[in-house]
Structure formats: structure tokens, C-alpha cells
Amino acid sequence: MSRARFDHARRLRGSVTPPSDKSISHRAAILGAMASEPVRVRNYLHAEDTVSSLEAMRALGALVTIDADEVVIRGTGLRETGEADGPIDVGNAGTLMRLLPGWLAGQEGRSYTLDGDASIRRRPVDRIAEPLRRMGAVIDATDGRLPPFTVHGTRLTAIDYELPVASAQVKSCVLLAGLMAEGATTVVEPVPSRDHTERMLAGAGVTVHRDGARITVSGVDELTPEDLVVPGDPSSAAFMIAAAVLVPGSRITVRATGTNWTRTGFLRILQRMGGIVVGDLEDAPGDAVPGHEPLGDLEVAHGPLIGTVVEAGEVPLAIDELPLVALLGCFAEGETVVRGAQELRLKESDRIATVVDGLRALGGELEATDDGFVVTGTGGLRGGTIGSHGDHRLAMLGAVAGLASSDGVTVDGMEAAAVSYPTFTDDLARLLG
């Protein structure tokens, strides 16, 4: 386990291009493998999680070629995957673990076992197993709900499925299975979540119909995705943005980051708190399903913060950045409350417990709730030591906290950041100049 020290920063200046979007890279790998013709993916994220996706596609029979500028995936087609030689290792990639079974469930007569690291083995799969079973698949999970688990492919039947909790991963799993099913499959969202899968399917020739909260796809014979360009990851950019807002005298430019409206919830929360973030953020497109991803530049500067309340309806559009909201709340005037975020307990770590305990150890005043947390702003943090618990976002949270703290922060397990942002410390060092 590596330790890294992050001391109080004078200011951040310059520009940074965030790593390629992790969510979109996972989906590009899977859709590329499902396609009948080769797919070129430019700006694919080469990090631990997304490499796991490419290796999983190879295990299923896809040919994957990697060079400096692009990844080329020569897929197997929708219904012609090979049987893997042993369990498919998803590593630490929860997105891969939850999306891939949607495709595998439609591989009639073939079975696939998915496994991963110690963190993955603690993450439940019952929320994808339930709709897939309703469609006809057989899912055998450890203790009924945990990895390793086996997907037995079969002829699938379309369903109407109402998500009990907003989840882009569960939604995507069901939609991918719907491509293999007889009839029209509809997913109903309680509130909007990331729409990358819908956009990418539309770009691959699938008719994706949205009617308010209802998203419908029908069975298809093939996918025909165009070559893909992956934008910068707004969830990774969020750490640099938070650092610039928290450290006085800072001003940075974030280049070529995704501005999809389902990924900018954190930026809107930050603006509401008083953070200075200027750029063209995509507006919600209504019932239209664009076949592309928007991107743009953002100007970010330090500014005084006030507390806010994040309600359940905002959570899915800022789920990965909510730990940063807790950190910002420590520096804000007043109280910051996050509600309806019980999904955080099912991430790489229990992010409610680890964030609250971690920031308390640095001098913050926080209380955990069943579905979120309450932060009492004190104007800053003292500093100390925080553990990553093997969670990439907690490692980067500790680094940002250190820059804004009075005494600095030591992060135990900083190597976890490589899961999504391999160049995090290098990029941060350049901004610190």
C-alpha cells in the first residue's frame, strides 16, 4: 500500500485535460464486442477498470487491438459470443459487472461466470439478477446475491421493468438484454440517471424511444456503431475543479470534458454553493435521444461557499461526486445535507461511512445518516491521515482535502486512484506548478 502526502497549497493555475470517461469507455468496449463490424474507439481510457473491460471482451471472443491513439474492437456479433475459458475477471469494475450480464443473458445455451477482486465480491448483484430472471435468464449467485455469479443464457422475453432505485447500471443491463429479447423492453426510471447507454445504442442504429421516464428498445439483429470518440470524464475532472474552488487564488481551465446533462449534477450543486464554474453545460434534451456526447471547456476559480441541501432527485446525476460535496461542505458556511443517497453504501467502499469517518479524522464535523450525511461547515479542515479503503474516489478526495487543509493530509492507499485516473498526481503537480 502506497502513502502520499498532500500539503496546503498556495494556489492552482493552468489547464488540465481529464482522463477519458470511464463510464463511456466501459460501454464502448461492450458495444464494440456486440457489433458485427470493427469499431474504432478514440481516446479510450487506459486505466485498471477499463482494461478489465477489454480483457473481458477478449475472453468472449472479440479481437482487441490497442495502439497509442485508438482501440479497435472486432466483435463477435450479438448472439455469437464464445464461452470463456474460466471465470471472466471484472477486477474492480462494478460497471462491467452489472452491464455485461445483460448481453450474456441472451446467449442461448451458454453459461458465464463473473468474478472480481475482494471489493467486487462485496457488491450485490441482486438488482440486475431480478429483472434478468424475469426475462428468462438463470442467475446463480454466491449466497443468492454476491459474486462470483454465473449467468446461464437463454431465449429472453421482453419486460416492462420499473427500477426500484435510479441506477444507470441496472437500466443499462436491462436495455442490453432487451436487444436480445422478443418484443419491446421498457425501463421506467424513478428519476433520471446517466444516459450514455441510450445515446450509444441510438448511435449504433437502435431505435431508442423515450417517453418521459420510460425508455424502450426492441430486439434487433445487429448493432452498427460508428467509430467512437470518448470525451473527458467529468467525474475525474471534479477533483481538480473542487481543488480550484477550495484553494484561494486558484484559477484553472478544464479542457474537453463531457458536458452531458446527466453528468453535470455536481457542477450545478457546486454553482449553487457559490463555486465559480463557467462553461456551456448541456440542457436536458426532453424525450429526444441524441446519438452523441457533448464536450467543452470549463473555467473554474476559487470562491466562498455556502451550504446546500442535495435532495434524492439530484443524487443519480452526481452520485460519484457526492464525497466531494461532503468535502466542500466542510469549508462552506452553514450546513450541507445530502439525502436519498443510500446507493453510496454499495460502491467500492461504503462511501457514506468511509467519507464521514475520513473527513472527521481530518477535523470535519459530519454525521452519517442511513441515506446520506449532514456536514456542519467550520471553514476548513485541520488535516491528518485518511485511508482510501481501496476506493479510487476516496484516495483522490484525501488529496484534494490536503491541498485545502491547514496542516496537510497523508493518504494511505493512494494507488487506488489508478482505477480511474492513472495520471492524477502528475496532473495535480502541474496545476500546483
C-alpha positions, 0 to 999 in steps of 0.5 A, a space after each residue: 500500500 502506497 502513502 502520499 502526502 498532500 500539503 496546503 497549497 498556495 494556489 492552482 493555475 493552468 489547464 488540465 485535460 481529464 482522463 477519458 470517461 470511464 463510464 463511456 469507455 466501459 460501454 464502448 468496449 461492450 458495444 464494440 464486442 456486440 457489433 458485427 463490424 470493427 469499431 474504432 474507439 478514440 481516446 479510450 481510457 487506459 486505466 485498471 477498470 477499463 482494461 478489465 473491460 477489454 480483457 473481458 471482451 477478449 475472453 468472449 471472443 472479440 479481437 482487441 487491438 490497442 495502439 497509442 491513439 485508438 482501440 479497435 474492437 472486432 466483435 463477435 456479433 450479438 448472439 455469437 459470443 464464445 464461452 470463456 475459458 474460466 471465470 471472466 475477471 471484472 477486477 474492480 469494475 462494478 460497471 462491467 459487472 452489472 452491464 455485461 450480464 445483460 448481453 450474456 443473458 441472451 446467449 442461448 445455451 451458454 453459461 458465464 461466470 463473473 468474478 472480481 477482486 475482494 471489493 467486487 465480491 462485496 457488491 450485490 448483484 441482486 438488482 440486475 439478477 431480478 429483472 434478468 430472471 424475469 426475462 428468462 435468464 438463470 442467475 446463480 449467485 454466491 449466497 443468492 446475491 454476491 459474486 462470483 455469479 454465473 449467468 446461464 443464457 437463454 431465449 429472453 422475453 421482453 419486460 416492462 421493468 420499473 427500477 426500484 432505485 435510479 441506477 444507470 447500471 441496472 437500466 443499462 443491463 436491462 436495455 442490453 438484454 432487451 436487444 436480445 429479447 422478443 418484443 419491446 423492453 421498457 425501463 421506467 426510471 424513478 428519476 433520471 440517471 446517466 444516459 450514455 447507454 441510450 445515446 450509444 445504442 441510438 448511435 449504433 442504429 437502435 431505435 431508442 424511444 423515450 417517453 418521459 421516464 420510460 425508455 424502450 428498445 426492441 430486439 434487433 439483429 445487429 448493432 452498427 456503431 460508428 467509430 467512437 470518440 470518448 470525451 473527458 470524464 467529468 467525474 475525474 475532472 471534479 477533483 481538480 475543479 473542487 481543488 480550484 474552488 477550495 484553494 484561494 487564488 486558484 484559477 484553472 481551465 478544464 479542457 474537453 470534458 463531457 458536458 452531458 446533462 446527466 453528468 453535470 449534477 455536481 457542477 450545478 450543486 457546486 454553482 449553487 454553493 457559490 463555486 465559480 464554474 463557467 462553461 456551456 453545460 448541456 440542457 436536458 434534451 426532453 424525450 429526444 435521444 441524441 446519438 452523441 456526447 457533448 464536450 467543452 471547456 470549463 473555467 473554474 476559480 476559487 470562491 466562498 461557499 455556502 451550504 446546500 441541501 442535495 435532495 434524492 432527485 439530484 443524487 443519480 446525476 452526481 452520485 460519484 461526486 457526492 464525497 466531494 460535496 461532503 468535502 466542500 461542505 466542510 469549508 462552506 458556511 452553514 450546513 450541507 445535507 445530502 439525502 436519498 443517497 443510500 446507493 453510496 453504501 454499495 460502491 467500492 467502499 461504503 462511501 457514506 461511512 468511509 467519507 464521514 469517518 475520513 473527513 472527521 479524522 481530518 477535523 470535519 464535523 459530519 454525521 452519517 445518516 442511513 441515506 446520506 450525511 449532514 456536514 456542519 461547515 467550520 471553514 476548513 479542515 485541520 488535516 491528518 491521515 485518511 485511508 482510501 479503503 481501496 476506493 479510487 474516489 476516496 484516495 483522490 478526495 484525501 488529496 484534494 482535502 490536503 491541498 485545502 487543509 491547514 496542516 496537510 493530509 497523508 493518504 494511505 492507499 493512494 494507488 487506488 486512484 489508478 482505477 480511474 485516473 492513472 495520471 492524477 498526481 502528475 496532473 495535480 503537480 502541474 496545476 500546483 506548478 
